[in-house]
């Protein structure tokens, strides 16, 4: 059983109430708590030593990543972060200086995005560090972007470059909060998600939620320099395109917009965010499934991204 099979089993019959607008199946839970024209966004995420970072990872980068993952999910719904609680699990022989440095990384990022660290919990955890972050945010009701709105004919866009994140990006990425908020104001996406598990896997979440398919253009997918370099120097490395499709932890925005806005969003993005690439990589189709168009034609791809409890597919 992989991660998403387990999630499906656990979330089939969860209790709900009138405050819950949407729960499992989006990047954040969306709550209507009577705040006028704003929803509350609620998100939790965790990083675990040996899974999300190594023992010798600089502790400030561990803290940065722990909070940034949640901030990236708030960005995927075009929201604004408000406050976070931190649950910290530590082995019995923990180094206090290391823990303080982890919190320095958390605090530096929180200050940058005006997010309060409102407290949390500490507990003993045998053998390794884990950090769980619970984050609250808000979003205007008419700006909230879900995964479920993609429609046939929509253009598919991705920010930044993909693949090779383990070369360093997964510890240093910047949540795309400002970019997502700008999109929601200027070119409202029909759907959006952050790329935590890989393009092929996360796009499938949009396709499933929206009841549509997609066609990607292999030559248009923006591949990172790190993924290309790794393929050149390491014989066992994934080919660059495969890395871009299946490597996790890019934390870029993947979104869809009506094709009538495709040219305009590219032009205005360049002026608004000149240091960050934006690429149209394909289109949404009425026919279900994920297809890739390359020099050999159009073919169905079974690729998925990173999944806990199993290995990512390689074909």
Backbone as CSV, one residue per row, in Angstrom:
resi,resn,N_x,N_y,N_z,CA_x,CA_y,CA_z,C_x,C_y,C_z
1,UNK,0.848,-1.198,0.000,0.000,0.000,0.000,0.876,1.238,0.000
2,UNK,0.634,2.160,-0.947,1.418,3.389,-0.970,0.721,4.494,-0.178
3,UNK,1.361,5.649,-0.159,0.877,6.779,0.636,-0.554,7.157,0.286
4,UNK,-0.857,7.228,-1.010,-2.162,7.741,-1.417,-3.262,6.699,-1.268
5,UNK,-2.919,5.405,-1.367,-3.881,4.363,-1.032,-4.282,4.464,0.441
6,UNK,-3.281,4.674,1.288,-3.560,4.790,2.720,-4.413,6.023,3.012
7,UNK,-4.054,7.153,2.406,-4.839,8.382,2.614,-6.289,8.167,2.211
8,UNK,-6.497,7.495,1.074,-7.867,7.239,0.613,-8.635,6.410,1.631
9,UNK,-8.011,5.384,2.176,-8.689,4.536,3.151,-9.009,5.301,4.429
10,UNK,-8.106,6.161,4.847,-8.297,6.875,6.107,-9.301,8.016,6.002
11,UNK,-9.486,8.552,4.806,-10.329,9.751,4.664,-11.714,9.466,4.087
12,UNK,-12.049,8.198,3.875,-13.338,7.883,3.242,-14.530,8.330,4.072
13,UNK,-14.439,8.192,5.390,-15.606,8.453,6.244,-15.267,9.381,7.399
14,UNK,-14.465,10.392,7.131,-14.107,11.317,8.187,-15.295,12.213,8.559
15,UNK,-15.448,12.533,9.845,-16.526,13.452,10.242,-16.259,14.860,9.724
16,UNK,-17.316,15.590,9.461,-17.226,16.976,9.000,-18.276,17.799,9.729
17,UNK,-18.230,19.106,9.534,-19.263,19.982,10.063,-19.473,21.144,9.100
18,UNK,-20.329,22.071,9.469,-20.691,23.148,8.553,-19.546,24.106,8.269
19,UNK,-18.538,24.113,9.120,-17.415,25.022,8.908,-16.468,24.531,7.824
20,UNK,-16.491,23.230,7.532,-15.537,22.652,6.587,-16.007,22.860,5.158
21,UNK,-15.277,23.694,4.435,-15.580,23.932,3.015,-14.962,22.833,2.161
22,UNK,-13.700,22.527,2.387,-13.046,21.393,1.729,-11.939,20.884,2.631
23,UNK,-11.747,19.574,2.620,-10.769,18.960,3.501,-9.729,18.191,2.718
24,UNK,-9.593,16.887,3.029,-8.597,16.057,2.349,-8.832,16.091,0.842
25,UNK,-7.734,16.260,0.098,-7.843,16.347,-1.358,-7.438,17.694,-1.899
26,UNK,-7.185,18.665,-1.048,-6.623,19.947,-1.463,-5.317,20.167,-0.699
27,UNK,-4.605,21.231,-1.059,-3.326,21.486,-0.394,-3.513,21.896,1.052
28,UNK,-4.625,22.558,1.358,-4.975,22.921,2.732,-6.444,22.591,2.957
29,UNK,-6.805,22.369,4.215,-8.214,22.369,4.562,-8.721,23.806,4.503
30,UNK,-9.955,23.980,4.043,-10.562,25.301,3.919,-11.754,25.359,4.869
31,UNK,-11.745,26.364,5.756,-12.772,26.504,6.777,-13.467,27.851,6.647
32,UNK,-14.764,27.838,6.828,-15.530,29.085,6.901,-15.890,29.315,8.364
33,UNK,-15.142,30.209,9.009,-15.327,30.469,10.440,-15.993,31.813,10.704
34,UNK,-16.713,32.303,9.720,-17.468,33.536,9.908,-16.632,34.797,9.844
35,UNK,-15.545,34.793,9.070,-14.675,35.963,8.959,-15.023,36.809,7.740
36,UNK,-16.284,36.998,7.519,-16.715,37.855,6.412,-16.363,37.240,5.071
37,UNK,-15.528,37.949,4.316,-15.218,37.507,2.960,-13.971,36.629,2.897
38,UNK,-13.508,36.105,4.038,-12.278,35.304,4.043,-12.505,33.906,4.617
39,UNK,-11.856,32.946,3.990,-11.764,31.600,4.537,-10.512,31.482,5.398
40,UNK,-10.521,30.505,6.299,-9.330,30.109,7.037,-8.729,28.883,6.355
41,UNK,-7.416,28.913,6.139,-6.681,27.768,5.618,-5.955,27.081,6.769
42,UNK,-5.969,25.765,6.776,-5.385,24.990,7.870,-4.541,23.869,7.251
43,UNK,-3.270,23.812,7.632,-2.349,22.865,7.015,-1.390,22.317,8.044
44,UNK,-1.059,21.034,7.930,-0.006,20.455,8.745,0.926,19.634,7.868
45,UNK,2.202,19.628,8.215,3.204,18.879,7.456,4.346,18.526,8.406
46,UNK,5.140,17.533,8.035,6.225,17.084,8.899,7.478,16.802,8.096
47,UNK,8.623,16.997,8.728,9.898,16.561,8.171,10.553,15.623,9.179
48,UNK,11.182,14.562,8.663,11.740,13.507,9.498,13.190,13.277,9.096
49,UNK,14.056,13.216,10.077,15.471,12.937,9.829,15.620,11.587,9.119
50,UNK,16.430,11.575,8.073,16.608,10.366,7.290,15.655,10.240,6.130
51,UNK,14.578,11.015,6.130,13.613,11.036,5.029,13.663,12.372,4.301
52,UNK,13.533,13.464,5.040,13.475,14.804,4.443,14.777,15.582,4.587
53,UNK,15.638,15.135,5.467,16.949,15.758,5.632,17.900,14.736,6.245
54,UNK,19.181,14.971,6.068,20.206,14.053,6.572,20.687,14.487,7.952
55,UNK,21.389,13.608,8.617,21.909,13.910,9.951,22.857,15.103,9.930
56,UNK,23.618,15.246,8.835,24.588,16.342,8.753,24.048,17.589,8.055
57,UNK,22.738,17.658,7.808,22.150,18.858,7.209,22.280,20.040,8.167
58,UNK,22.700,21.212,7.678,22.761,22.390,8.554,21.405,22.645,9.218
59,UNK,21.379,22.788,10.539,20.093,22.860,11.242,19.201,24.031,10.828
60,UNK,19.785,25.177,10.462,18.942,26.283,10.023,18.169,25.918,8.759
61,UNK,18.796,25.118,7.892,18.107,24.682,6.676,16.990,23.690,6.998
62,UNK,17.184,22.887,8.028,16.110,21.986,8.467,14.895,22.806,8.894
63,UNK,15.128,23.834,9.707,14.025,24.690,10.153,13.345,25.402,9.001
64,UNK,14.149,25.922,8.073,13.593,26.588,6.891,12.658,25.653,6.151
65,UNK,13.133,24.441,5.894,12.326,23.497,5.122,11.046,23.113,5.852
66,UNK,11.132,22.918,7.168,9.969,22.490,7.941,8.809,23.470,7.794
67,UNK,9.093,24.758,7.891,8.033,25.751,7.751,7.698,26.010,6.291
68,UNK,8.708,26.021,5.426,8.482,26.360,4.015,7.540,25.388,3.337
69,UNK,7.562,24.127,3.740,6.651,23.153,3.130,5.194,23.556,3.357
70,UNK,4.865,23.970,4.568,3.489,24.411,4.847,3.171,25.719,4.131
71,UNK,4.117,26.643,4.120,3.895,27.909,3.410,3.629,27.667,1.929
72,UNK,4.314,26.691,1.357,4.107,26.378,-0.051,2.698,25.869,-0.308
73,UNK,2.133,25.123,0.623,0.759,24.655,0.467,-0.241,25.805,0.577
74,UNK,0.013,26.747,1.457,-0.848,27.942,1.527,-0.751,28.723,0.215
75,UNK,0.451,28.812,-0.338,0.619,29.480,-1.632,-0.211,28.806,-2.709
76,UNK,-0.283,27.474,-2.694,-1.015,26.738,-3.722,-2.498,27.066,-3.728
77,UNK,-3.008,27.656,-2.648,-4.406,28.061,-2.600,-4.545,29.573,-2.620
78,UNK,-3.434,30.254,-2.974,-3.398,31.713,-3.105,-3.656,32.417,-1.784
79,UNK,-3.265,31.769,-0.674,-3.544,32.325,0.633,-2.393,33.115,1.232
80,UNK,-2.638,33.621,2.440,-1.661,34.371,3.222,-1.484,33.683,4.565
81,UNK,-0.259,33.303,4.949,-0.053,32.636,6.230,-0.263,33.587,7.405
82,UNK,-0.655,33.018,8.541,-0.931,33.830,9.729,-0.103,33.385,10.929
83,UNK,-0.226,32.125,11.323,0.455,31.655,12.530,0.680,30.160,12.454
84,UNK,1.741,29.700,13.137,2.091,28.282,13.118,2.370,27.775,14.519
85,UNK,2.109,26.493,14.727,2.520,25.758,15.916,3.526,24.695,15.490
86,UNK,4.548,24.476,16.318,5.621,23.549,15.991,5.617,22.399,16.999
87,UNK,5.515,21.163,16.508,5.709,19.983,17.344,7.085,19.420,17.046
88,UNK,7.886,19.275,18.077,9.284,18.892,17.931,9.525,17.581,18.674
89,UNK,9.925,16.539,17.924,10.286,15.271,18.527,11.798,15.093,18.481
90,UNK,12.406,14.830,19.622,13.861,14.790,19.726,14.329,13.498,20.379
91,UNK,15.464,12.950,19.924,16.047,11.788,20.600,16.584,12.191,21.966
92,UNK,16.758,11.240,22.858,17.185,11.573,24.229,18.514,12.317,24.302
93,UNK,19.405,12.096,23.352,20.734,12.720,23.402,20.834,13.959,22.509
94,UNK,19.733,14.689,22.357,19.725,15.835,21.442,20.692,16.930,21.895
95,UNK,21.147,17.699,20.915,22.054,18.824,21.167,21.230,20.110,21.216
96,UNK,21.147,20.798,22.346,20.344,22.020,22.436,20.743,23.083,21.418
97,UNK,22.044,23.184,21.120,22.496,24.186,20.149,21.925,23.896,18.768
98,UNK,21.864,22.620,18.397,21.272,22.238,17.113,19.794,22.615,17.068
99,UNK,19.084,22.358,18.148,17.649,22.674,18.182,17.432,24.182,18.090
100,UNK,18.246,24.948,18.781,18.134,26.402,18.693,18.376,26.878,17.269
101,UNK,19.324,26.266,16.572,19.603,26.658,15.188,18.453,26.274,14.258
102,UNK,17.806,25.142,14.524,16.604,24.784,13.747,15.549,25.867,13.896
103,UNK,15.369,26.336,15.121,14.372,27.386,15.349,14.787,28.716,14.735
104,UNK,16.065,28.956,14.621,16.516,30.156,13.919,16.094,30.098,12.451
105,UNK,16.212,28.923,11.837,15.769,28.772,10.458,14.271,28.952,10.307
106,UNK,13.516,28.395,11.252,12.057,28.583,11.235,11.708,30.061,11.390
107,UNK,12.332,30.704,12.352,11.995,32.090,12.671,12.356,33.051,11.545
108,UNK,13.496,32.825,10.907,13.910,33.719,9.824,12.891,33.702,8.693
109,UNK,12.417,32.517,8.320,11.421,32.423,7.247,10.081,32.976,7.708
110,UNK,9.714,32.703,8.951,8.442,33.211,9.471,8.402,34.734,9.464
111,UNK,9.506,35.368,9.835,9.545,36.831,9.817,9.404,37.371,8.398
112,UNK,10.012,36.675,7.439,9.958,37.143,6.056,8.524,37.177,5.547
113,UNK,7.698,36.262,6.026,6.317,36.192,5.553,5.315,36.560,6.644
114,UNK,5.790,37.293,7.651,4.931,37.851,8.699,4.033,36.782,9.320
115,UNK,4.650,35.658,9.627,3.943,34.527,10.219,4.373,34.371,11.673
116,UNK,3.416,34.370,12.578,3.730,34.193,13.995,3.998,32.723,14.305
117,UNK,5.007,32.472,15.130,5.205,31.138,15.697,4.582,31.180,17.086
118,UNK,3.435,30.557,17.210,2.576,30.781,18.371,2.777,29.763,19.496
119,UNK,3.760,28.878,19.351,4.002,27.882,20.388,4.096,26.502,19.768
120,UNK,3.767,25.470,20.562,3.824,24.122,20.035,3.972,23.087,21.124
121,UNK,4.723,22.020,20.821,4.844,20.878,21.711,6.218,20.254,21.509
122,UNK,6.782,19.721,22.574,8.025,18.952,22.482,7.797,17.571,23.080
123,UNK,8.468,16.591,22.484,8.326,15.227,22.964,9.596,14.444,22.660
124,UNK,9.799,13.346,23.359,10.907,12.450,23.056,10.546,11.577,21.863
125,UNK,11.503,11.389,20.965,11.323,10.504,19.821,12.589,9.671,19.662
126,UNK,12.520,8.372,19.785,13.732,7.558,19.718,14.482,7.733,18.395
127,UNK,15.777,7.922,18.484,16.724,7.814,17.379,16.816,9.017,16.454
128,UNK,15.735,9.711,16.174,15.815,10.746,15.143,14.915,11.935,15.441
129,UNK,15.234,13.058,14.777,14.452,14.291,14.904,13.260,14.246,13.958
130,UNK,12.110,14.670,14.440,11.014,14.994,13.531,10.413,16.327,13.955
131,UNK,9.930,17.068,12.968,9.336,18.382,13.201,8.013,18.431,12.443
132,UNK,6.938,18.671,13.155,5.628,18.819,12.529,5.157,20.257,12.694
133,UNK,4.697,20.857,11.617,4.232,22.240,11.615,2.742,22.263,11.292
134,UNK,1.967,22.936,12.125,0.557,23.196,11.844,0.414,24.683,11.565
135,UNK,-0.112,25.024,10.409,-0.129,26.416,9.947,-1.549,26.875,9.656
136,UNK,-1.869,28.065,10.140,-3.122,28.737,9.793,-2.846,29.876,8.820
137,UNK,-3.773,30.094,7.905,-3.703,31.219,6.993,-5.109,31.650,6.620
138,UNK,-5.193,32.652,5.779,-6.496,33.091,5.287,-6.410,33.352,3.794
139,UNK,-7.574,33.379,3.154,-7.651,33.697,1.734,-9.031,34.286,1.458
140,UNK,-9.084,35.269,0.582,-10.383,35.820,0.176,-11.215,34.720,-0.472
141,UNK,-12.483,34.666,-0.130,-13.335,33.592,-0.633,-13.373,33.550,-2.154
142,UNK,-13.313,34.711,-2.787,-13.376,34.731,-4.251,-12.014,34.555,-4.911
143,UNK,-10.962,34.341,-4.105,-9.620,34.134,-4.646,-9.088,32.730,-4.366
144,UNK,-9.746,31.965,-3.517,-9.258,30.645,-3.125,-9.215,29.710,-4.332
145,UNK,-8.067,29.092,-4.557,-7.875,28.211,-5.707,-7.798,26.765,-5.228
146,UNK,-8.624,25.914,-5.808,-8.647,24.498,-5.474,-7.966,23.691,-6.585
147,UNK,-7.847,22.400,-6.363,-7.308,21.511,-7.399,-8.371,21.124,-8.422
148,UNK,-9.612,21.383,-8.134,-10.724,20.758,-8.854,-11.310,21.585,-9.993
149,UNK,-10.692,22.703,-10.358,-11.324,23.589,-11.329,-10.797,23.526,-12.742
150,UNK,-9.839,22.653,-13.040,-9.266,22.598,-14.395,-10.322,22.149,-15.394
151,UNK,-10.303,22.773,-16.576,-11.287,22.497,-17.613,-10.592,22.211,-18.938
152,UNK,-11.198,21.367,-19.789,-10.596,21.089,-21.093,-10.279,22.376,-21.854
153,UNK,-9.094,22.427,-22.423,-8.640,23.610,-23.140,-7.768,24.527,-22.318
154,UNK,-7.789,24.386,-20.996,-6.923,25.214,-20.150,-5.458,24.960,-20.471
155,UNK,-4.655,26.005,-20.363,-3.206,25.871,-20.491,-2.620,25.481,-19.135
156,UNK,-1.573,24.659,-19.166,-0.899,24.206,-17.951,0.428,24.938,-17.827
157,UNK,0.663,25.562,-16.688,1.882,26.333,-16.455,2.614,25.807,-15.226
158,UNK,3.926,26.008,-15.232,4.729,25.696,-14.054,5.757,26.803,-13.858
159,UNK,5.993,27.160,-12.605,7.030,28.147,-12.298,8.365,27.446,-12.116
160,UNK,9.454,28.184,-12.323,10.784,27.674,-12.036,11.228,26.555,-12.957
161,UNK,12.159,25.735,-12.448,12.695,24.590,-13.173,12.579,23.356,-12.292
162,UNK,12.515,22.186,-12.931,12.137,20.973,-12.221,13.238,19.926,-12.246
163,UNK,13.254,19.100,-11.189,14.175,17.982,-11.097,15.452,18.331,-10.358
164,UNK,16.064,17.315,-9.783,17.361,17.500,-9.132,17.327,18.276,-7.839
165,UNK,16.186,18.320,-7.165,16.076,19.168,-5.967,16.993,18.710,-4.836
166,UNK,17.348,17.428,-4.810,18.190,16.935,-3.724,19.607,17.483,-3.774
167,UNK,19.945,18.179,-4.859,21.249,18.843,-4.919,21.310,20.068,-4.017
168,UNK,20.183,20.461,-3.450,20.182,21.587,-2.522,18.893,22.364,-2.453
169,UNK,18.153,22.405,-3.557,16.944,23.226,-3.594,15.923,22.817,-2.541
170,UNK,15.815,21.517,-2.242,14.785,21.052,-1.317,14.976,21.604,0.096
171,UNK,16.163,22.137,0.386,16.431,22.723,1.698,16.373,24.248,1.685
172,UNK,16.339,24.843,0.498,16.511,26.299,0.384,15.412,26.983,-0.413
173,UNK,14.418,26.229,-0.873,13.408,26.805,-1.766,12.626,27.927,-1.091
174,UNK,12.137,28.809,-1.925,11.328,29.930,-1.453,9.864,29.657,-1.785
175,UNK,8.975,29.622,-0.798,7.554,29.405,-1.091,7.035,30.484,-2.035
176,UNK,6.232,30.099,-2.998,5.773,31.019,-4.044,4.503,31.764,-3.629
177,UNK,4.519,32.314,-2.421,3.339,33.005,-1.900,3.004,34.258,-2.695
178,UNK,3.987,35.096,-2.940,3.715,36.356,-3.651,3.263,36.086,-5.078
179,UNK,3.889,35.102,-5.704,3.523,34.784,-7.077,2.087,34.263,-7.163
180,UNK,1.708,33.409,-6.227,0.357,32.862,-6.239,-0.690,33.936,-5.968
181,UNK,-0.397,34.831,-5.033,-1.352,35.905,-4.746,-1.504,36.833,-5.942
182,UNK,-0.391,37.104,-6.624,-0.464,37.932,-7.830,-1.302,37.247,-8.903
183,UNK,-1.107,35.957,-9.100,-1.905,35.223,-10.081,-3.393,35.309,-9.756
184,UNK,-3.736,35.105,-8.489,-5.145,35.120,-8.098,-5.794,36.469,-8.383
185,UNK,-5.007,37.530,-8.302,-5.528,38.869,-8.598,-5.569,39.161,-10.092
186,UNK,-4.507,38.794,-10.812,-4.345,39.212,-12.204,-4.885,38.194,-13.210
187,UNK,-4.623,36.911,-12.982,-5.023,35.837,-13.895,-5.478,34.639,-13.076
188,UNK,-6.661,34.692,-12.507,-7.078,33.648,-11.558,-6.947,32.241,-12.143
189,UNK,-6.143,31.389,-11.520,-6.024,30.006,-11.995,-7.335,29.244,-11.803
190,UNK,-7.593,28.317,-12.699,-8.748,27.434,-12.521,-8.424,26.299,-11.558
191,UNK,-7.133,25.974,-11.430,-6.679,24.994,-10.447,-5.210,25.283,-10.155
192,UNK,-4.745,24.810,-8.999,-3.340,25.031,-8.646,-2.926,24.035,-7.567
193,UNK,-1.624,23.700,-7.576,-1.037,22.798,-6.594,0.439,23.143,-6.494
194,UNK,1.069,22.825,-5.378,2.524,22.996,-5.309,3.185,21.648,-5.600
195,UNK,4.348,21.700,-6.212,5.020,20.479,-6.656,5.907,19.928,-5.534
196,UNK,5.311,19.103,-4.693,6.064,18.469,-3.615,6.433,17.033,-3.947
197,UNK,5.636,16.350,-4.752,5.862,14.939,-5.046,6.262,14.677,-6.494
198,UNK,6.505,15.725,-7.274,6.895,15.557,-8.665,5.781,15.951,-9.624
199,UNK,6.162,16.455,-10.787,5.197,16.945,-11.768,4.179,15.880,-12.152
200,UNK,4.634,14.680,-12.492,3.711,13.645,-12.944,2.718,13.257,-11.851
201,UNK,3.199,13.174,-10.617,2.314,12.802,-9.523,1.360,13.901,-9.132
202,UNK,1.865,15.118,-8.999,1.008,16.213,-8.542,0.017,16.654,-9.612
203,UNK,0.406,16.604,-10.888,-0.557,16.919,-11.940,-1.707,15.926,-11.908
204,UNK,-1.418,14.674,-11.594,-2.498,13.688,-11.508,-3.511,14.051,-10.425
205,UNK,-3.052,14.689,-9.350,-4.004,15.120,-8.314,-4.999,16.133,-8.893
206,UNK,-4.497,17.066,-9.697,-5.390,18.024,-10.349,-6.334,17.318,-11.314
207,UNK,-5.804,16.397,-12.108,-6.627,15.697,-13.095,-7.725,14.881,-12.419
208,UNK,-7.388,14.204,-11.339,-8.383,13.405,-10.620,-9.455,14.289,-9.998
209,UNK,-9.026,15.357,-9.340,-9.990,16.248,-8.687,-10.891,16.949,-9.691
210,UNK,-10.363,17.243,-10.889,-11.111,17.997,-11.900,-11.845,17.095,-12.884
211,UNK,-11.553,15.806,-12.883,-12.214,14.893,-13.808,-11.808,15.108,-15.254
212,UNK,-10.529,15.396,-15.491,-10.036,15.693,-16.837,-8.726,14.951,-17.077
213,UNK,-8.131,15.150,-18.259,-6.830,14.607,-18.589,-5.887,15.729,-18.971
214,UNK,-4.664,15.359,-19.390,-3.683,16.371,-19.763,-2.742,15.828,-20.826
215,UNK,-2.253,16.756,-21.629,-1.228,16.460,-22.619,-0.055,17.390,-22.381
216,UNK,1.110,16.827,-22.082,2.318,17.601,-21.833,3.216,17.572,-23.058
217,UNK,3.966,18.650,-23.255,4.943,18.734,-24.337,6.322,18.511,-23.750
218,UNK,6.988,17.419,-24.146,8.261,17.069,-23.510,9.308,18.164,-23.695
219,UNK,9.329,18.810,-24.860,10.334,19.841,-25.117,10.096,21.115,-24.317
220,UNK,8.907,21.266,-23.764,8.579,22.486,-23.025,8.822,22.369,-21.526
221,UNK,8.991,21.180,-21.024,9.153,21.000,-19.579,10.496,21.577,-19.141
222,UNK,10.497,22.535,-18.228,11.749,23.206,-17.815,12.566,22.339,-16.870
223,UNK,13.688,21.861,-17.338,14.528,20.946,-16.568,15.652,21.736,-15.909
224,UNK,15.880,21.482,-14.642,16.899,22.231,-13.910,18.305,21.844,-14.346
225,UNK,19.229,22.761,-14.130,20.638,22.489,-14.405,21.135,21.344,-13.531
226,UNK,20.653,21.287,-12.287,21.086,20.230,-11.377,20.719,18.850,-11.906
227,UNK,19.503,18.705,-12.454,19.077,17.415,-12.997,19.915,17.029,-14.211
228,UNK,20.228,18.000,-15.068,21.048,17.724,-16.257,22.472,17.346,-15.859
229,UNK,23.028,18.067,-14.900,24.387,17.792,-14.457,24.483,16.418,-13.803
230,UNK,23.504,16.095,-12.986,23.512,14.806,-12.303,23.479,13.667,-13.315
231,UNK,22.694,13.827,-14.376,22.607,12.790,-15.408,23.930,12.618,-16.154
232,UNK,24.702,13.708,-16.276,25.977,13.623,-16.987,27.064,12.949,-16.167
233,UNK,27.057,13.164,-14.860,28.181,12.703,-14.037,27.890,11.410,-13.281
234,UNK,26.645,10.995,-13.212,26.285,9.800,-12.450,25.586,8.803,-13.373
235,UNK,26.193,7.669,-13.609,25.661,6.696,-14.567,24.306,6.141,-14.148
236,UNK,24.033,6.090,-12.850,22.767,5.536,-12.369,21.674,6.593,-12.225
237,UNK,21.976,7.838,-12.567,21.004,8.924,-12.398,19.869,8.806,-13.411
238,UNK,18.739,9.364,-13.051,17.613,9.420,-13.983,17.962,10.299,-15.175
239,UNK,17.441,9.989,-16.369,17.530,10.948,-17.467,16.864,12.265,-17.041
240,UNK,17.347,13.408,-17.556,16.834,14.696,-17.081,15.316,14.853,-17.174
241,UNK,14.702,14.410,-18.266,13.251,14.559,-18.382,12.534,13.722,-17.332
242,UNK,13.016,12.511,-17.097,12.409,11.670,-16.074,12.546,12.303,-14.696
243,UNK,13.700,12.913,-14.430,13.887,13.607,-13.155,12.893,14.752,-13.003
244,UNK,12.698,15.521,-14.073,11.757,16.645,-14.015,10.330,16.175,-13.784
245,UNK,9.998,15.000,-14.287,8.642,14.477,-14.143,8.398,13.807,-12.791
246,UNK,9.431,13.234,-12.190,9.197,12.383,-11.020,9.938,12.774,-9.756
247,UNK,10.975,13.615,-9.842,11.647,14.032,-8.614,10.698,14.852,-7.747
248,UNK,10.723,14.648,-6.486,9.891,15.434,-5.582,10.606,16.672,-5.082
249,UNK,9.869,17.469,-4.324,10.395,18.591,-3.552,10.945,19.734,-4.401
250,UNK,10.313,20.008,-5.532,10.628,21.228,-6.279,9.920,22.433,-5.664
251,UNK,8.723,22.231,-5.130,7.930,23.269,-4.474,7.701,24.480,-5.377
252,UNK,7.496,24.217,-6.656,7.066,25.244,-7.587,5.549,25.203,-7.711
253,UNK,4.981,26.230,-8.340,3.543,26.271,-8.588,3.224,25.581,-9.906
254,UNK,2.250,24.701,-9.880,1.681,24.097,-11.084,0.232,24.551,-11.142
255,UNK,-0.143,25.212,-12.233,-1.502,25.757,-12.287,-2.048,25.728,-13.703
256,UNK,-3.359,25.866,-13.792,-4.043,25.938,-15.087,-4.806,27.248,-15.175
257,UNK,-4.848,27.787,-16.390,-5.632,28.992,-16.652,-6.284,28.849,-18.024
258,UNK,-7.356,29.587,-18.295,-7.933,29.548,-19.641,-6.879,29.903,-20.690
259,UNK,-6.905,29.191,-21.806,-5.880,29.404,-22.836,-5.897,30.822,-23.383
260,UNK,-7.022,31.504,-23.269,-7.109,32.887,-23.755,-6.201,33.826,-22.971
261,UNK,-5.786,33.413,-21.775,-4.908,34.252,-20.946,-3.440,33.837,-21.022
262,UNK,-3.123,32.807,-21.809,-1.787,32.219,-21.769,-0.694,33.208,-22.165
263,UNK,-0.880,33.921,-23.249,0.151,34.855,-23.717,0.296,36.018,-22.742
264,UNK,-0.829,36.526,-22.274,-0.793,37.682,-21.378,-0.110,37.351,-20.056
265,UNK,-0.378,36.161,-19.495,0.234,35.833,-18.208,1.745,35.669,-18.348
266,UNK,2.205,35.147,-19.473,3.646,35.033,-19.698,4.302,36.408,-19.783
267,UNK,3.683,37.308,-20.528,4.247,38.653,-20.698,4.310,39.401,-19.370
268,UNK,3.223,39.375,-18.625,3.180,40.150,-17.385,3.986,39.495,-16.267
269,UNK,4.080,38.170,-16.284,4.909,37.475,-15.297,6.363,37.916,-15.433
270,UNK,6.860,37.998,-16.656,8.255,38.394,-16.882,8.553,39.757,-16.270
271,UNK,7.599,40.674,-16.342,7.782,42.000,-15.776,7.652,41.980,-14.254
272,UNK,6.757,41.158,-13.754,6.485,41.123,-12.316,7.540,40.322,-11.552
273,UNK,8.011,39.211,-12.154,8.969,38.314,-11.487,10.102,37.987,-12.452
274,UNK,10.939,38.962,-12.763,11.951,38.774,-13.811,12.977,37.685,-13.509
275,UNK,13.163,37.329,-12.265,14.152,36.308,-11.931,13.606,34.901,-11.864
276,UNK,12.323,34.722,-12.145,11.692,33.407,-12.007,11.015,33.007,-13.310
277,UNK,11.411,31.887,-13.832,10.880,31.384,-15.095,9.437,30.915,-14.954
278,UNK,8.640,31.151,-15.988,7.291,30.604,-16.083,7.164,29.955,-17.446
279,UNK,6.626,28.726,-17.489,6.586,27.959,-18.728,5.220,27.325,-18.922
280,UNK,4.694,27.433,-20.124,3.502,26.684,-20.506,3.960,25.303,-20.970
281,UNK,3.494,24.253,-20.311,4.008,22.909,-20.579,2.976,21.980,-21.208
282,UNK,1.767,22.459,-21.450,0.778,21.585,-22.059,-0.624,22.125,-21.910
283,UNK,-1.597,21.226,-22.061,-3.000,21.642,-21.995,-3.832,20.560,-21.335
284,UNK,-4.964,20.988,-20.799,-5.940,20.080,-20.215,-6.829,19.530,-21.323
285,UNK,-7.140,18.234,-21.239,-7.970,17.581,-22.247,-9.219,16.979,-21.606
286,UNK,-10.231,16.774,-22.425,-11.450,16.125,-21.932,-11.213,14.641,-21.696
287,UNK,-10.368,14.024,-22.535,-10.066,12.606,-22.370,-9.197,12.401,-21.140
288,UNK,-9.557,11.443,-20.306,-8.817,11.181,-19.073,-7.424,10.641,-19.386
289,UNK,-6.545,10.717,-18.408,-5.207,10.184,-18.545,-4.179,11.275,-18.728
290,UNK,-2.918,10.907,-18.533,-1.799,11.832,-18.684,-0.957,11.370,-19.859
291,UNK,-0.802,12.232,-20.838,-0.075,11.893,-22.055,1.089,12.854,-22.254
292,UNK,2.100,12.365,-22.940,3.296,13.143,-23.240,3.519,13.146,-24.738
293,UNK,3.669,14.337,-25.312,3.960,14.462,-26.734,5.438,14.766,-26.913
294,UNK,6.126,13.910,-27.661,7.530,14.119,-27.976,7.747,13.840,-29.454
295,UNK,8.993,13.679,-29.870,9.288,13.476,-31.286,8.687,12.176,-31.813
296,UNK,8.438,11.249,-30.937,7.839,9.983,-31.344,6.335,9.996,-31.403
297,UNK,5.714,11.113,-31.069,4.269,11.220,-31.099,3.685,11.383,-29.707
298,UNK,2.451,10.975,-29.551,1.716,11.133,-28.298,1.566,9.773,-27.637
299,UNK,1.964,9.677,-26.360,1.870,8.396,-25.672,1.412,8.594,-24.234
300,UNK,0.692,7.604,-23.759,0.252,7.590,-22.359,1.465,7.318,-21.478
301,UNK,1.549,8.028,-20.370,2.659,7.776,-19.448,2.111,7.342,-18.096
302,UNK,2.781,6.336,-17.528,2.378,5.825,-16.231,3.217,6.369,-15.100
303,UNK,4.017,7.390,-15.400,4.911,7.962,-14.393,4.140,8.558,-13.236
304,UNK,4.710,8.410,-12.061,4.191,9.082,-10.879,5.364,9.698,-10.143
305,UNK,5.071,10.530,-9.193,6.131,11.160,-8.419,6.462,10.350,-7.183
306,UNK,7.060,11.030,-6.215,7.459,10.371,-4.971,6.232,9.975,-4.159
307,UNK,6.231,8.751,-3.646,5.174,8.287,-2.761,5.815,7.604,-1.563
308,UNK,5.438,7.999,-0.351,5.905,7.303,0.841,5.410,5.860,0.812
309,UNK,6.190,4.971,1.381,5.900,3.535,1.514,6.135,2.755,0.230
310,UNK,6.600,3.414,-0.819,6.910,2.718,-2.060,7.987,3.495,-2.794
311,UNK,8.462,2.962,-3.899,9.447,3.630,-4.709,8.765,4.298,-5.890
312,UNK,9.254,5.494,-6.344,8.667,6.141,-7.500,8.849,5.297,-8.738
313,UNK,7.855,5.346,-9.618,7.937,4.579,-10.855,8.997,5.158,-11.767
314,UNK,9.579,4.277,-12.574,10.693,4.682,-13.409,10.404,4.463,-14.893
315,UNK,9.141,4.333,-15.282,8.841,4.056,-16.678,7.702,4.921,-17.160
